[in-house]
């Protein structure tokens, strides 16, 4: 008498694995740009915080000096690798602090580009039309 031979399938077939891999790649292609935009927005938030901190330092400096300070007088540059901070305008009446995105981690692709704050603590973007909220 012949015994019935029963095949036992365990695991996945190559087709099932390739289908799952293709779906994962498709999700990654869709999600990666959104993830990168979220990172750029978070780094922009850090730059805004640093601009506000530097503006507050300018106000404290001005209380005891005849004019606003340059970046060196305030204690040097920030250690933020994604933005370069500069004070192109400072005198007895006004100051302007800028934060320019660097090439590090593609921060220069951020829609807001260069951020700027003045003595009125008004935060603006040089790409104001494209920037949702500087």
C-alpha positions as CSV (number, residue, x, y, z in Angstrom):
1,X,0.0,0.0,0.0
2,X,1.3,3.4,-0.9
3,X,1.5,6.0,1.8
4,X,0.1,9.4,1.0
5,X,2.8,11.9,0.8
6,X,1.9,15.2,2.4
7,X,3.9,18.3,1.6
8,X,4.3,20.7,4.4
9,X,4.9,24.3,3.4
10,X,6.6,26.4,6.0
11,X,8.0,29.9,5.3
12,X,7.4,32.3,2.5
13,X,7.8,31.9,-1.2
14,X,10.2,34.1,-3.2
15,X,7.3,35.8,-4.8
16,X,5.7,36.7,-1.4
17,X,9.1,38.1,-0.2
18,X,9.6,40.2,-3.3
19,X,6.1,41.6,-3.1
20,X,6.6,42.6,0.6
21,X,10.0,44.1,-0.3
22,X,8.4,46.1,-3.2
23,X,5.7,47.4,-0.9
24,X,8.3,48.5,1.7
25,X,10.3,50.3,-1.0
26,X,7.1,52.0,-2.3
27,X,6.3,53.2,1.3
28,X,9.8,54.4,1.8
29,X,9.7,56.4,-1.5
30,X,6.5,58.1,-0.4
31,X,7.5,58.8,3.2
32,X,11.2,59.8,2.8
33,X,10.6,63.3,1.4
34,X,8.0,64.1,4.1
35,X,10.5,62.9,6.7
36,X,13.2,65.1,5.3
37,X,10.8,68.1,5.3
38,X,10.0,67.4,8.9
39,X,13.7,67.4,9.8
40,X,14.3,70.7,8.0
41,X,11.3,72.3,9.8
42,X,12.6,71.1,13.2
43,X,16.1,72.5,12.4
44,X,14.4,75.8,11.3
45,X,12.7,75.9,14.7
46,X,16.1,75.5,16.4
47,X,17.4,78.4,14.3
48,X,14.5,80.5,15.3
49,X,15.2,79.8,19.0
50,X,18.8,80.8,18.5
51,X,17.8,84.0,16.7
52,X,15.6,84.9,19.6
53,X,18.3,84.1,22.1
54,X,20.8,86.3,20.2
55,X,18.2,89.1,20.0
56,X,17.8,89.0,23.8
57,X,21.5,89.1,24.2
58,X,21.6,92.2,22.0
59,X,19.0,93.9,24.2
60,X,21.0,93.0,27.4
61,X,24.2,94.3,25.7
62,X,22.5,97.6,24.7
63,X,21.4,98.3,28.2
64,X,25.0,98.9,29.3
65,X,26.7,100.0,26.0
66,X,26.2,102.8,23.5
67,X,25.4,100.6,20.6
68,X,24.3,97.1,19.8
69,X,27.0,94.4,19.6
70,X,28.5,92.3,16.8
71,X,28.5,88.5,17.0
72,X,32.0,88.4,18.5
73,X,31.1,90.8,21.3
74,X,28.1,88.6,22.1
75,X,30.3,85.6,22.6
76,X,30.9,84.1,19.2
77,X,28.9,82.0,16.8
78,X,26.4,79.3,17.7
79,X,27.3,75.6,17.5
80,X,24.3,74.9,15.2
81,X,25.7,72.9,12.2
82,X,22.6,73.6,10.1
83,X,22.6,77.4,10.1
84,X,25.3,80.1,10.0
85,X,24.4,83.1,12.2
86,X,25.6,86.6,11.3
87,X,24.9,90.2,12.5
88,X,25.3,92.3,9.3
89,X,23.8,95.4,10.8
90,X,24.4,96.8,14.3
91,X,24.6,100.4,15.5
92,X,23.2,102.6,18.2
93,X,19.6,102.3,17.0
94,X,19.2,99.0,15.3
95,X,20.4,95.5,14.7
96,X,19.7,92.7,12.3
97,X,20.6,89.0,12.9
98,X,20.5,86.5,10.1
99,X,20.5,82.7,10.0
100,X,21.5,81.3,6.7
101,X,21.1,77.5,6.1
102,X,24.2,75.5,5.4
103,X,24.8,72.6,3.1
104,X,24.9,70.2,6.1
105,X,22.2,67.6,5.7
106,X,20.6,69.6,2.8
107,X,19.3,72.3,5.1
108,X,19.8,74.8,2.2
109,X,16.8,73.1,0.5
110,X,14.4,74.4,3.2
111,X,11.7,76.6,1.8
112,X,12.3,79.4,4.2
113,X,15.9,79.9,3.3
114,X,17.5,82.7,5.3
115,X,15.8,83.8,8.5
116,X,16.2,87.3,9.9
117,X,15.3,89.1,13.2
118,X,15.5,92.8,14.0
119,X,15.5,94.9,17.1
120,X,11.7,94.8,17.1
121,X,11.9,91.0,17.5
122,X,10.1,90.6,14.1
123,X,11.1,87.3,12.7
124,X,11.0,87.2,8.9
125,X,12.2,85.0,6.0
126,X,13.9,86.2,2.9
127,X,11.7,83.7,1.0
128,X,8.5,85.1,2.5
129,X,6.3,84.0,-0.3
130,X,7.2,80.3,0.1
131,X,7.7,80.1,3.8
132,X,4.6,78.9,5.6
133,X,5.5,80.5,9.0
134,X,9.0,81.8,9.6
